Amino acid sequence: MNDFSMKNVLKKNVMTIALFGIYVLFVILAFTLKSTNMLEPSIVTSLIEQNAYVFVLGAGMLMCMLTGGNIDLSVGSVVCFVGAIVGLFSVENRIITSSYPVPVVLLIALGVGVAYGSLLGYLIAYVRIPPWIATLAGYLAFRGLGTQILTKASETNAISLPNTVAAGELSDIFSGRLFETDWGVINIPCVVIGALAVGAIFFLNMRSRHAKVIKGYDVEPKWFTILKSTIIGLVIMFFAIEFAYDGGLPIVVLWIAGILIIYGIITEKTVIGRHFMTVGGNAEAARLSGINNKRVMFFAYLNMALLTVIAALIVTVRTGAANSFAGQEYELDAIAACIVGGVSAYGGAGTIIGMVVGATLIGVINQGMSLIGVDQNWIKIVKGLVLLAAVVFDIVTKDKASKRKAPVKVKAHEVDEALAKAQADLEKAIEEAANEAAERTASTADEGAVTTDS
């Protein structure tokens, strides 16, 4: 039965509506209190660039949480450590006497990610160390290792990337603009890319709906699919035009979009994604159905480590330096983005789109409150309250849903009567079957006697 209703739509998109409302509120407050326009292209671009690490780490944290509410507390420290490794091999310093080519530096960073992810995944999946303990060890160890490397390599406890690296090959890969133009001059390729993305959204949504209709599935009304696609398209074009007036499409946006699309497909369209969901929903049922739970857990943390390396490279290139403060509280931002975005704290449920909404909401709160001059401590308080509210809302919503689906209570005498009736019906059916069998036997015997007489 098709249960589409605007009430259900609003319930499913509470955080998206909250994000829009909070953004509009900060736009008004920033302009009223500080005469700052949050819709200015440079501010909109910085919202994405400064929070790029949340989107990247959030995708990995989502996969971990799907396996049963598991998390990785080490990602912020690993960002610091990988940044230190990149800085160490990129410039001459007190440890390395000559710099390495950028491709070699990237391979070393990826190697660190693979090694750590494999070790962490093995300890959690096969040695069965609880994830929070294993990752807490990484949180402490890698922060110490990163700080130690930077202390030994530089007197300032930081390594500045040279212009040939920060503004060269690494920047071309993780930073900068695509088809860059002057600020304030509209970048036509950026607008065209945005328009193509909008067209793709319309096409994919309509094709998905048509496929469901062909298979006989319940679908939302056609007008709602068009409305939904239009709203998404307007958001895409808003960002495309803002980027176009700020010099062009940021390279980091391509990284974010690519990662989100890939993981969106994995979680919703592939067998691997269903395995993650199943393991998180009921690990024992997943095992009995033939899913290798240990392998799923192993790859969840290997994947998290690789995405952490990408986040570290993005952050290091954007800041132009490796320092011991990099990555602080990144793990909390990633977890908060998932929880606020509706990812279940118990595992088995969550979407990339939800995580994106959560990450954007966290970013808007950070940026909006900073622009109106709110102290950082108060920003942390507000983010904590938002996180708590999201969890409470999730629990209350699920409790109400379970009560609506609760089984009807049946009295004991009604159960006895039903059992007695079922037993009587069974005896009657057995008696009728026996009578029919006796009649068939008698009929067969009569036919045999007639044949013999003939």
ChimeraX attribute file (.defattr): number of C-alpha atoms within 10 A of each C-alpha:
attribute: neighborCount
match mode: 1-to-1
recipient: residues
	/A:1	6
	/A:2	9
	/A:3	9
	/A:4	12
	/A:5	10
	/A:6	10
	/A:7	8
	/A:8	10
	/A:9	10
	/A:10	12
	/A:11	11
	/A:12	13
	/A:13	15
	/A:14	14
	/A:15	19
	/A:16	19
	/A:17	14
	/A:18	13
	/A:19	19
	/A:20	13
	/A:21	12
	/A:22	16
	/A:23	19
	/A:24	14
	/A:25	12
	/A:26	20
	/A:27	19
	/A:28	16
	/A:29	19
	/A:30	20
	/A:31	15
	/A:32	12
	/A:33	11
	/A:34	12
	/A:35	13
	/A:36	16
	/A:37	17
	/A:38	21
	/A:39	14
	/A:40	12
	/A:41	21
	/A:42	16
	/A:43	17
	/A:44	19
	/A:45	23
	/A:46	13
	/A:47	18
	/A:48	21
	/A:49	20
	/A:50	15
	/A:51	19
	/A:52	22
	/A:53	27
	/A:54	31
	/A:55	28
	/A:56	26
	/A:57	30
	/A:58	31
	/A:59	28
	/A:60	28
	/A:61	32
	/A:62	32
	/A:63	33
	/A:64	27
	/A:65	27
	/A:66	31
	/A:67	26
	/A:68	23
	/A:69	20
	/A:70	22
	/A:71	25
	/A:72	27
	/A:73	25
	/A:74	25
	/A:75	33
	/A:76	27
	/A:77	31
	/A:78	29
	/A:79	33
	/A:80	29
	/A:81	31
	/A:82	28
	/A:83	30
	/A:84	31
	/A:85	21
	/A:86	26
	/A:87	29
	/A:88	28
	/A:89	22
	/A:90	25
	/A:91	19
	/A:92	16
	/A:93	18
	/A:94	14
	/A:95	13
	/A:96	13
	/A:97	11
	/A:98	13
	/A:99	14
	/A:100	16
	/A:101	13
	/A:102	16
	/A:103	11
	/A:104	13
	/A:105	19
	/A:106	20
	/A:107	11
	/A:108	16
	/A:109	23
	/A:110	19
	/A:111	14
	/A:112	19
	/A:113	23
	/A:114	19
	/A:115	14
	/A:116	18
	/A:117	22
	/A:118	18
	/A:119	16
	/A:120	26
	/A:121	28
	/A:122	20
	/A:123	17
	/A:124	21
	/A:125	21
	/A:126	14
	/A:127	11
	/A:128	12
	/A:129	15
	/A:130	13
	/A:131	22
	/A:132	16
	/A:133	13
	/A:134	19
	/A:135	21
	/A:136	16
	/A:137	13
	/A:138	21
	/A:139	20
	/A:140	14
	/A:141	15
	/A:142	20
	/A:143	23
	/A:144	15
	/A:145	18
	/A:146	25
	/A:147	22
	/A:148	15
	/A:149	21
	/A:150	27
	/A:151	18
	/A:152	14
	/A:153	20
	/A:154	15
	/A:155	11
	/A:156	11
	/A:157	18
	/A:158	22
	/A:159	27
	/A:160	20
	/A:161	20
	/A:162	15
	/A:163	10
	/A:164	11
	/A:165	19
	/A:166	21
	/A:167	16
	/A:168	15
	/A:169	14
	/A:170	21
	/A:171	21
	/A:172	16
	/A:173	14
	/A:174	23
	/A:175	24
	/A:176	20
	/A:177	20
	/A:178	18
	/A:179	15
	/A:180	16
	/A:181	17
	/A:182	12
	/A:183	15
	/A:184	14
	/A:185	12
	/A:186	18
	/A:187	24
	/A:188	16
	/A:189	16
	/A:190	26
	/A:191	23
	/A:192	15
	/A:193	15
	/A:194	24
	/A:195	17
	/A:196	13
	/A:197	17
	/A:198	21
	/A:199	14
	/A:200	14
	/A:201	18
	/A:202	19
	/A:203	12
	/A:204	13
	/A:205	15
	/A:206	16
	/A:207	12
	/A:208	13
	/A:209	17
	/A:210	15
	/A:211	13
	/A:212	14
	/A:213	13
	/A:214	8
	/A:215	8
	/A:216	9
	/A:217	13
	/A:218	13
	/A:219	17
	/A:220	15
	/A:221	13
	/A:222	12
	/A:223	9
	/A:224	11
	/A:225	16
	/A:226	14
	/A:227	13
	/A:228	14
	/A:229	21
	/A:230	16
	/A:231	12
	/A:232	16
	/A:233	20
	/A:234	14
	/A:235	13
	/A:236	19
	/A:237	21
	/A:238	16
	/A:239	18
	/A:240	26
	/A:241	20
	/A:242	25
	/A:243	26
	/A:244	30
	/A:245	23
	/A:246	25
	/A:247	24
	/A:248	27
	/A:249	28
	/A:250	22
	/A:251	18
	/A:252	23
	/A:253	19
	/A:254	14
	/A:255	20
	/A:256	18
	/A:257	12
	/A:258	12
	/A:259	17
	/A:260	20
	/A:261	13
	/A:262	12
	/A:263	19
	/A:264	17
	/A:265	12
	/A:266	17
	/A:267	22
	/A:268	15
	/A:269	11
	/A:270	12
	/A:271	11
	/A:272	14
	/A:273	18
	/A:274	16
	/A:275	22
	/A:276	29
	/A:277	24
	/A:278	24
	/A:279	24
	/A:280	26
	/A:281	20
	/A:282	14
	/A:283	20
	/A:284	13
	/A:285	12
	/A:286	18
	/A:287	14
	/A:288	9
	/A:289	10
	/A:290	9
	/A:291	18
	/A:292	14
	/A:293	20
	/A:294	18
	/A:295	13
	/A:296	21
	/A:297	26
	/A:298	21
	/A:299	20
	/A:300	25
	/A:301	30
	/A:302	24
	/A:303	21
	/A:304	27
	/A:305	29
	/A:306	22
	/A:307	23
	/A:308	28
	/A:309	27
	/A:310	22
	/A:311	27
	/A:312	30
	/A:313	24
	/A:314	26
	/A:315	25
	/A:316	27
	/A:317	26
	/A:318	19
	/A:319	14
	/A:320	19
	/A:321	19
	/A:322	30
	/A:323	24
	/A:324	24
	/A:325	16
	/A:326	25
	/A:327	23
	/A:328	15
	/A:329	14
	/A:330	21
	/A:331	23
	/A:332	17
	/A:333	23
	/A:334	29
	/A:335	27
	/A:336	27
	/A:337	30
	/A:338	33
	/A:339	26
	/A:340	27
	/A:341	29
	/A:342	26
	/A:343	29
	/A:344	23
	/A:345	20
	/A:346	14
	/A:347	23
	/A:348	23
	/A:349	21
	/A:350	22
	/A:351	20
	/A:352	27
	/A:353	17
	/A:354	22
	/A:355	28
	/A:356	22
	/A:357	24
	/A:358	31
	/A:359	29
	/A:360	23
	/A:361	25
	/A:362	24
	/A:363	20
	/A:364	21
	/A:365	20
	/A:366	19
	/A:367	22
	/A:368	22
	/A:369	18
	/A:370	14
	/A:371	21
	/A:372	18
	/A:373	12
	/A:374	12
	/A:375	10
	/A:376	12
	/A:377	8
	/A:378	11
	/A:379	17
	/A:380	13
	/A:381	11
	/A:382	16
	/A:383	18
	/A:384	13
	/A:385	12
	/A:386	18
	/A:387	21
	/A:388	15
	/A:389	13
	/A:390	20
	/A:391	19
	/A:392	12
	/A:393	15
	/A:394	17
	/A:395	14
	/A:396	11
	/A:397	12
	/A:398	12
	/A:399	12
	/A:400	11
	/A:401	11
	/A:402	11
	/A:403	9
	/A:404	9
	/A:405	9
	/A:406	9
	/A:407	8
	/A:408	6
	/A:409	6
	/A:410	8
	/A:411	8
	/A:412	9
	/A:413	9
	/A:414	10
	/A:415	11
	/A:416	11
	/A:417	11
	/A:418	12
	/A:419	12
	/A:420	12
	/A:421	12
	/A:422	12
	/A:423	12
	/A:424	12
	/A:425	12
	/A:426	12
	/A:427	12
	/A:428	12
	/A:429	12
	/A:430	12
	/A:431	12
	/A:432	12
	/A:433	12
	/A:434	12
	/A:435	12
	/A:436	12
	/A:437	12
	/A:438	12
	/A:439	12
	/A:440	12
	/A:441	11
	/A:442	12
	/A:443	12
	/A:444	11
	/A:445	12
	/A:446	12
	/A:447	10
	/A:448	11
	/A:449	11
	/A:450	9
	/A:451	9
	/A:452	8
	/A:453	6
	/A:454	5
